Amino acid sequence: MSGQGYTGDVTVGGPADVLELPGLTVTKLAVSEMANNAYLLTSTATGQSLLVDAAAEPEALLQLIGDADVRTVVTTHGHWDHHRALPEVVRATGAGTVAHPADAADLPVPVTRPVEHGDTVAVGDQVLEVVHLRGHTPGSIALVWRGPGRTSVFTGDSLFPGGVGNTQQDPVRFRSLVDDVEARLFGVLPDDARVHPGHGKDTTIGAERPQLPEWRARGW
């Protein structure tokens, strides 16, 4: 499937955008005054689903989910704007919760499955690889999906169009994050890998890779 027609440009209160990948459907919705992105991933073979970041507006997220068989909710990091709807979504779906243990204490519900760098999370017959990106928060993670000739990465607040996530002008945290993004994303993913960030528009690894020296020079 080509995904033609998908732009990844969603607005709060507007419709979701749907990307059809080989074996996986990605539905992107923007919620809250922080314009957070939530992603519903559905295996086309099994119908099982996974939600990335139950950020806010539980009613909108549950409408997005509809009758989907959501088995898992992954929280990319512990910042409040990415998990405000988690209790309601878990209560309504019975889904298990996944996060990195370094951020687990910041979530409003217990983490039923802590994950580390290199672990995998399944959505039906599809596999997502956990990538630990240290710096925006201690336990920030990204999820990498690889399909036939296609790659997508859900980066939370660790990588956006034009830069890495906010490290509050802390040079140690910035260096950690930019080093992890360079080694664990740019170093292993192809240029055409689509980046699905926690806020704003999508981008690609190839579009961002040439900017890395500029990011390092400016320090954010």
C-alpha positions as CSV (number, residue, x, y, z in Angstrom):
1,M,0.0,0.0,0.0
2,S,1.3,3.4,-0.9
3,G,-0.1,5.6,1.9
4,Q,-1.0,8.2,-0.8
5,G,-3.2,10.9,0.5
6,Y,-1.6,10.8,4.0
7,T,0.1,14.0,5.0
8,G,0.5,13.6,8.8
9,D,-0.7,17.2,9.2
10,V,-3.4,17.0,11.8
11,T,-5.0,19.8,13.9
12,V,-6.7,19.7,17.3
13,G,-10.4,19.2,16.8
14,G,-9.8,18.1,13.2
15,P,-10.1,14.7,11.6
16,A,-7.5,11.9,12.0
17,D,-5.2,11.1,9.2
18,V,-4.7,7.5,8.1
19,L,-1.5,5.9,6.7
20,E,-1.8,2.4,5.2
21,L,1.4,0.5,5.5
22,P,2.0,-3.1,4.5
23,G,0.4,-5.0,7.3
24,L,-0.2,-2.0,9.6
25,T,-2.6,0.9,9.6
26,V,-1.5,4.1,11.4
27,T,-4.2,6.6,12.5
28,K,-2.9,9.9,13.8
29,L,-5.0,12.3,15.9
30,A,-4.0,15.7,17.5
31,V,-5.5,16.4,21.0
32,S,-5.2,19.0,23.8
33,E,-4.0,22.6,24.1
34,M,-0.5,21.1,23.7
35,A,-1.4,19.7,20.3
36,N,-0.2,16.2,21.2
37,N,-0.2,13.5,18.6
38,A,-1.7,10.1,19.5
39,Y,-1.2,7.2,17.1
40,L,-3.5,4.2,16.8
41,L,-1.6,1.3,15.2
42,T,-3.7,-1.7,13.9
43,S,-2.5,-5.0,12.5
44,T,-4.4,-5.5,9.2
45,A,-4.0,-9.3,9.6
46,T,-5.3,-9.7,13.1
47,G,-7.2,-6.5,13.9
48,Q,-5.3,-6.0,17.1
49,S,-4.4,-2.5,18.0
50,L,-1.9,-0.5,20.0
51,L,-2.1,3.2,21.1
52,V,1.0,5.4,21.3
53,D,0.5,8.1,23.9
54,A,-2.9,8.4,25.5
55,A,-2.1,12.1,25.7
56,A,-5.4,13.8,26.6
57,E,-9.1,14.2,25.7
58,P,-10.1,10.6,26.5
59,E,-13.5,11.0,24.8
60,A,-11.7,11.9,21.5
61,L,-9.2,9.0,21.9
62,L,-12.0,6.5,22.7
63,Q,-13.9,7.7,19.7
64,L,-10.7,7.2,17.6
65,I,-10.4,3.7,19.1
66,G,-14.0,2.8,18.5
67,D,-14.4,-0.9,18.5
68,A,-10.7,-1.6,17.8
69,D,-9.1,-4.4,19.9
70,V,-6.6,-2.2,21.8
71,R,-4.3,-4.6,23.7
72,T,-1.5,-2.1,24.6
73,V,-0.9,1.5,25.3
74,V,2.7,2.7,25.0
75,T,3.7,5.9,26.7
76,T,6.8,7.4,25.0
77,H,7.8,9.3,28.1
78,G,6.7,10.5,31.5
79,H,5.7,14.2,30.8
80,W,2.2,14.9,31.9
81,D,0.9,16.0,28.5
82,H,1.5,12.6,27.0
83,H,-0.5,10.5,29.5
84,R,-3.4,12.5,30.9
85,A,-6.0,10.2,29.3
86,L,-4.2,7.0,30.2
87,P,-6.4,6.0,33.2
88,E,-9.6,6.4,31.1
89,V,-8.3,4.6,28.1
90,V,-7.0,1.7,30.1
91,R,-10.2,1.5,32.1
92,A,-12.3,1.4,28.8
93,T,-10.1,-1.0,26.9
94,G,-8.4,-3.2,29.5
95,A,-5.1,-2.6,27.7
96,G,-1.8,-3.3,29.2
97,T,0.6,-0.4,29.7
98,V,4.1,-0.1,28.4
99,A,6.8,2.4,29.3
100,H,10.5,2.6,30.2
101,P,11.1,2.0,33.9
102,A,13.0,5.3,34.3
103,D,9.8,7.2,33.6
104,A,7.2,4.7,35.0
105,A,6.8,6.5,38.3
106,D,5.6,9.6,36.5
107,L,2.6,7.8,34.9
108,P,-0.8,8.0,36.5
109,V,-1.3,4.2,36.3
110,P,1.0,1.3,36.9
111,V,3.2,0.1,34.1
112,T,2.3,-3.5,33.4
113,R,5.2,-4.1,31.1
114,P,8.4,-2.1,31.6
115,V,10.6,-2.1,28.4
116,E,14.3,-1.5,27.8
117,H,16.4,-0.6,24.8
118,G,16.2,-3.4,22.2
119,D,13.0,-4.9,23.5
120,T,10.0,-5.5,21.2
121,V,6.3,-4.8,21.5
122,A,3.8,-6.6,19.3
123,V,0.7,-5.3,17.8
124,G,-0.9,-8.4,16.3
125,D,1.5,-9.9,13.9
126,Q,3.5,-6.7,13.6
127,V,6.6,-5.9,15.7
128,L,7.8,-2.6,17.1
129,E,11.4,-2.2,18.4
130,V,12.0,-0.2,21.5
131,V,14.7,2.5,21.2
132,H,15.8,4.2,24.4
133,L,16.7,7.9,23.8
134,R,18.0,9.5,26.9
135,G,17.8,13.2,27.5
136,H,14.4,14.7,27.0
137,T,13.5,12.5,30.0
138,P,15.5,9.6,31.5
139,G,13.1,7.0,30.1
140,S,12.1,8.4,26.7
141,I,11.6,5.8,24.1
142,A,10.9,5.6,20.4
143,L,9.2,2.7,18.5
144,V,10.5,1.5,15.2
145,W,8.4,-0.5,12.8
146,R,10.0,-2.1,9.7
147,G,7.9,-3.4,6.9
148,P,8.6,-4.5,3.3
149,G,10.5,-1.5,1.9
150,R,9.0,0.8,4.6
151,T,10.1,2.0,8.0
152,S,8.3,4.2,10.5
153,V,9.5,5.5,13.8
154,F,7.4,7.0,16.6
155,T,9.7,9.3,18.4
156,G,7.6,10.9,21.2
157,D,9.4,14.2,22.1
158,S,12.9,13.0,21.3
159,L,13.0,14.0,17.6
160,F,11.0,16.5,15.6
161,P,11.3,18.3,12.3
162,G,14.2,20.6,12.8
163,G,15.7,19.3,16.0
164,V,15.8,17.0,19.0
165,G,13.5,17.4,22.0
166,N,13.8,20.1,24.7
167,T,16.5,19.4,27.2
168,Q,16.0,22.7,29.2
169,Q,19.4,24.1,28.1
170,D,21.2,21.4,30.1
171,P,24.3,20.6,28.0
172,V,24.7,17.1,29.5
173,R,21.1,16.1,28.7
174,F,21.4,17.7,25.2
175,R,24.6,15.8,24.5
176,S,23.0,12.5,25.7
177,L,19.9,13.0,23.5
178,V,21.6,14.1,20.4
179,D,24.2,11.3,20.7
180,D,21.4,8.7,21.1
181,V,19.4,10.1,18.2
182,E,22.5,10.0,16.0
183,A,23.6,6.5,17.0
184,R,20.2,4.8,17.5
185,L,18.1,6.5,14.9
186,F,20.2,8.2,12.2
187,G,22.9,5.5,12.5
188,V,20.5,2.6,11.7
189,L,17.4,3.9,9.9
190,P,17.2,4.6,6.2
191,D,16.7,8.1,4.8
192,D,13.1,7.3,3.8
193,A,12.1,6.2,7.3
194,R,9.1,8.3,8.3
195,V,9.3,10.1,11.7
196,H,6.0,10.4,13.6
197,P,6.7,12.8,16.5
198,G,4.8,13.6,19.6
199,H,3.7,17.0,18.4
200,G,3.4,18.5,14.9
201,K,4.1,17.3,11.4
202,D,5.8,14.1,10.3
203,T,9.3,14.2,8.7
204,T,11.8,11.7,7.5
205,I,15.2,10.6,8.8
206,G,16.8,11.8,5.5
207,A,15.3,15.3,5.9
208,E,16.7,15.7,9.4
209,R,20.1,13.9,9.1
210,P,21.9,16.8,7.3
211,Q,20.9,19.2,10.1
212,L,22.7,17.2,12.9
213,P,25.9,19.3,12.8
214,E,23.8,22.5,13.1
215,W,21.9,21.1,16.1
216,R,25.1,20.2,17.8
217,A,26.6,23.6,17.1
218,R,23.6,25.5,18.5
219,G,23.2,23.2,21.5
220,W,19.5,22.5,21.2
